[in-house]
């Protein structure tokens, strides 16, 4: 069952006795858990029937004892176990999972880890309730996620602005959603978010960011690339070398992949490279400026400078000078 399916059922008051929420992406785990905490019981019902427990302070037998209680003056009791990944021998909950109480909604937040779905305990959870795995999204999926999130809030976003946010914020969905929520407060419902809005409200320069650096390199615009990399050198906390190199590695890897495609139609390129169709033309244009031999060389250069930025083979060169040197070698 997907996140959207779970939330939809909860909104319809379709409840399951067990919600085992696991995985590396905490955003969806928190959203489901918070929705249950906020909406299943009314205010007065929560006083007697909602219990919050923490994994480091509890054990399976304590959870089971609480789960087997009946609610007081309510149809349900809600038990939320936070930080359940800290519980030793969590599979000892199996005796309860085999025969859960229909009046108890047990929510287990098992963050940063997953159960082995081949084993008996998770199979039982899946049979008796909801076993949900919250997976990390890939960086290249983030612009689409940002667009979908804003659409659900009745806003839209320009592709360039989504790319800027994705590069700057990274794939921490809790952080991204918080920034988007702060951003839309200042905009009327239905507005389209543009790069100007991002610069004004979040502080990401619309001219000096990794997305624009990629474009400058793709166009082999030496002046623009040097202006951006010099700006990065003057603002190292906002533009760490490792992050810049990682983004460029992904960018040039996509161009190299494009060079080997037999079907270079826009739809196929967007699908294979996992790009928004809006950006396909920029990759096609960049591919004209870099042949396969040069792209392989660039990938090697990026790996070399990734190691140097982490201290390997570099004793005294500053991160800013490393980036300038790297850009020079890419363009020459």
C-alpha atoms as one frame of an Amber mdcrd trajectory, in Angstrom:
protein
   0.000   0.000   0.000   1.354   3.413  -0.961   1.603   6.492   1.232  -1.287
   8.069  -0.681  -3.437   4.938  -0.202  -2.772   4.884   3.538  -3.629   8.574
   4.002  -6.727   8.201   1.819  -7.999   5.305   3.931  -7.290   7.166   7.161
  -9.255  10.152   5.865 -12.154   7.772   5.207 -11.748   6.366   8.745 -10.658
   2.990   7.410  -8.275   1.865  10.147  -5.951  -1.107  10.566  -4.878  -2.549
  13.922  -1.140  -2.278  13.135   0.904   0.240  11.161   4.548  -0.791  10.956
   6.270   2.163   9.284   9.886   1.514   8.367  12.612   2.813   6.083  15.246
   5.464   5.510  12.933   8.294   4.417  11.469   9.625   7.654   9.140  12.120
   5.970   6.404   9.619   5.094   6.733   7.799   8.422   6.193  11.060  10.309
   3.306  12.109   8.070   1.365   8.876   8.607   2.106   8.724  12.319   1.188
  12.383  12.856  -2.035  12.020  10.878  -3.128   9.124  13.108  -2.125  11.020
  16.250  -4.026  14.138  15.156  -7.193  12.726  13.595  -8.263   9.315  14.910
  -9.296  10.459  18.387 -11.010  13.651  19.519  -9.408  15.892  22.126 -11.160
  14.408  25.173 -10.646  10.845  23.865  -6.890  11.391  23.603  -6.573  12.012
  27.331  -7.465   8.403  28.125  -6.772   6.543  24.895  -3.646   7.891  23.219
  -0.242   6.695  24.385   3.170   7.751  23.082   6.045   5.378  23.808   9.743
   5.522  22.902  11.814   2.580  21.750  14.814   3.263  23.965  12.566   3.321
  27.059  10.316   0.338  26.378  10.276  -3.358  25.552   7.988  -5.578  23.457
   6.136  -7.010  26.470   5.262  -3.459  27.648   3.910  -2.537  24.228   1.850
  -5.728  24.146   0.417  -5.078  27.623  -0.689  -1.586  26.566  -2.035  -2.781
  23.214  -4.262  -5.398  24.894  -6.109  -2.809  26.952  -9.577  -1.733  25.884
 -10.367   1.925  25.171 -12.259   4.094  27.658 -15.322   5.910  26.310 -14.028
   5.593  22.740 -14.093   3.110  19.885 -10.307   3.081  19.641  -7.129   3.541
  21.552  -4.005   4.724  19.728  -0.502   3.638  20.705   2.391   5.262  18.896
   5.876   3.827  19.389   8.498   6.322  18.291  12.148   5.384  17.653  11.147
   1.708  17.530  14.407   0.896  15.752  15.986   1.074  19.235  13.891  -1.822
  20.547  15.865  -5.002  20.988  14.149  -8.147  19.706  11.217  -6.272  18.198
  10.107  -9.559  16.642   8.853 -10.506  20.129   5.771  -8.455  19.215   4.811
 -11.425  17.045   2.523 -12.934  19.700   0.387  -9.778  19.613   0.543  -9.387
  15.830  -0.950 -12.879  15.444  -4.099 -11.750  17.244  -4.272  -7.922  17.456
  -7.106  -6.130  19.203  -9.424  -4.483  16.707  -9.993  -1.536  19.054  -6.258
  -0.765  19.235  -4.368   1.109  16.538  -0.701   0.334  17.098   1.702   2.554
  15.172   5.373   1.556  15.122   7.880   4.072  13.763  10.930   2.043  12.741
  13.152   4.682  11.146  16.361   4.350   9.122  16.083   0.551   9.037  13.897
  -2.133   7.476  12.798  -5.603   8.462  13.750  -8.613   6.373  10.467  -9.209
   4.561  11.352 -12.865   4.050  10.997 -13.558   7.764   7.853 -14.524   9.643
   7.341 -11.359  11.703   7.070  -8.854   8.824   4.935 -11.310   6.855   2.517
 -11.458   9.783   2.443  -7.675  10.073   1.614  -7.451   6.368  -1.227  -9.945
   6.798  -2.752  -8.381   9.898  -2.108  -4.703   9.276   0.034  -2.319   7.220
   3.715  -2.923   6.558   4.940   0.253   4.890   8.470   0.865   3.642   9.417
   4.507   3.206  12.202   4.563   0.630  14.645   7.386  -0.038  13.997   9.087
  -3.353  16.822   9.626  -5.801  18.147  13.146  -6.370  16.924  13.105  -9.971
  13.376  12.401  -8.742  13.326  15.432  -6.461  12.204  18.128  -8.967   9.170
  15.984  -9.851   8.432  15.432  -6.145   8.620  19.188  -5.538   6.185  19.820
  -8.392   3.762  17.182  -7.079   3.945  18.501  -3.525   3.190  22.035  -4.645
   0.378  20.839  -6.886  -1.246  19.212  -3.845  -1.096  22.654  -2.188  -2.612
  24.307  -5.289   0.628  25.864  -6.532   2.904  25.234  -9.509   6.603  25.740
 -10.065   8.760  26.534 -13.088  11.146  23.690 -14.015  14.197  25.927 -13.472
  12.987  26.815  -9.974  12.369  23.148  -9.111  15.875  22.290 -10.313  17.370
  25.094  -8.206  15.592  23.875  -5.082  16.517  20.250  -5.716  20.209  21.065
  -6.121  20.297  23.367  -3.098  18.193  21.429  -0.588  19.002  17.813  -1.482
  16.666  14.859  -1.073  15.717  15.383   2.598  11.956  15.549   2.096  11.237
  16.948   5.554  13.618  19.839   4.892  12.274  20.364   1.379   8.629  20.380
   2.486   9.394  22.823   5.312  11.078  25.225   2.880   8.201  24.915   0.413
   5.649  25.578   3.167   7.523  28.740   4.176   7.763  29.806   0.547   4.078
  29.537  -0.323   2.988  31.539   2.727   4.101  34.683   0.890   2.358  33.781
  -2.384  -1.314  33.761  -3.401  -2.968  30.373  -3.929  -2.547  29.241  -7.527
   0.684  31.148  -8.087   3.566  29.733 -10.083   6.875  29.740  -8.217   9.699
  31.239 -10.270  13.487  31.527  -9.741  12.938  35.106  -8.491  10.737  33.776
  -5.675  13.388  31.233  -4.715  16.101  33.894  -4.578  13.985  36.351  -2.590
  12.461  33.964  -0.057  15.011  31.154   0.356  18.227  32.940  -0.532  19.368
  30.767  -3.435  20.937  32.955  -6.096  19.167  32.545  -9.421  22.465  33.244
 -11.209  25.043  31.522  -9.020  23.927  27.953  -8.350  24.919  24.455  -9.451
  22.106  24.298 -12.013  23.470  27.429 -13.741  27.026  26.069 -13.492  25.906
  22.948 -15.344  24.352  25.093 -18.062  27.507  27.202 -18.372  29.669  24.100
 -18.715  27.231  22.533 -21.167  27.495  25.642 -23.324  31.282  25.784 -22.772
  30.799  29.339 -21.520  34.165  29.892 -19.842  33.364  33.369 -18.512  30.053
  32.387 -16.920  31.451  29.149 -15.451  34.363  31.043 -13.863  32.051  33.707
 -12.422  29.915  31.029 -10.795  32.827  28.967  -9.468  34.430  32.130  -8.029
  31.147  32.902  -6.283  31.147  29.364  -4.869  34.679  29.928  -3.594  33.537
  33.065  -1.775  30.514  31.267  -0.292  31.863  27.814   0.611  29.258  26.971
   3.254  26.434  27.255   0.718  28.381  25.528  -2.063  30.648  22.822  -0.608
  33.037  21.259  -3.103  31.786  17.703  -2.527  28.208  18.745  -3.337  29.249
  20.626  -6.476  31.370  17.706  -7.708  28.571  15.219  -7.030  26.110  17.304
  -9.055  28.535  17.693 -11.954  29.272  13.964 -11.904  25.566  13.233 -12.334
  25.268  15.859 -15.059  28.170  14.653 -17.203  27.255  10.998 -16.623  23.863
  11.721 -18.186  25.489  13.399 -21.186  27.762  10.365 -21.619  24.755   8.046
 -21.442  23.011  10.193 -24.069  25.940   9.764 -26.459  25.365   6.002 -26.519
  21.589   6.152 -27.048  20.316   4.836 -30.353  16.921   6.471 -29.893  17.631
  10.146 -29.257  14.002  11.291 -29.420  12.947  13.708 -26.683  10.611  11.237
 -24.978  13.187   8.450 -24.900  15.949  10.755 -23.650  13.686  12.048 -20.874
  12.790   8.483 -19.895  16.302   6.999 -19.966  18.029   9.950 -18.294  15.103
  10.467 -15.888  14.767  14.112 -16.825  11.879  16.539 -16.951  11.174  16.966
 -20.702  11.885  20.688 -20.306  15.584  19.954 -19.695  16.160  17.484 -22.546
  17.150  20.157 -25.047  19.921  21.447 -22.750  21.458  17.961 -22.557  21.209
  17.491 -26.310  22.924  20.847 -26.798  25.671  19.989 -24.271  26.296  16.635
 -25.976  27.263  18.522 -29.143  30.065  20.216 -27.212  31.534  17.083 -25.607
  32.483  13.925 -27.454  32.708  10.556 -25.736  36.468  10.755 -25.223  36.221
  14.140 -23.494  33.295  13.013 -21.340  35.235   9.985 -20.100  38.114  12.338
 -19.287  35.748  14.664 -17.381  34.348  11.791 -15.314  37.934  10.900 -14.395
  38.686  14.538 -13.509  35.634  14.724 -11.253  36.642  11.534  -9.440  40.152
  12.914  -8.963  38.887  16.180  -7.478  36.330  14.402  -5.326  39.219  12.557
  -3.668  41.278  15.754  -3.382  38.355  17.626  -1.803  38.294  14.935   0.877
  42.015  15.259   1.571  43.440  12.483  -0.603  46.507  13.680  -2.506  45.929
  17.260  -1.394  47.799  18.917   1.452  47.463  22.664   1.010  45.201  23.596
  -1.920  42.010  25.309  -0.724  38.562  23.998  -1.753  37.996  27.196  -3.762
  41.229  26.756  -5.721  40.480  23.076  -6.261  37.135  23.952  -7.845  38.677
  26.603 -10.090  41.351  24.150 -11.204  38.732  21.472 -11.843  36.570  23.771
 -13.978  39.619  24.828 -16.008  40.490  21.207 -16.763  36.897  20.382 -17.715
  36.768  23.230 -20.228  40.235  22.754 -21.732
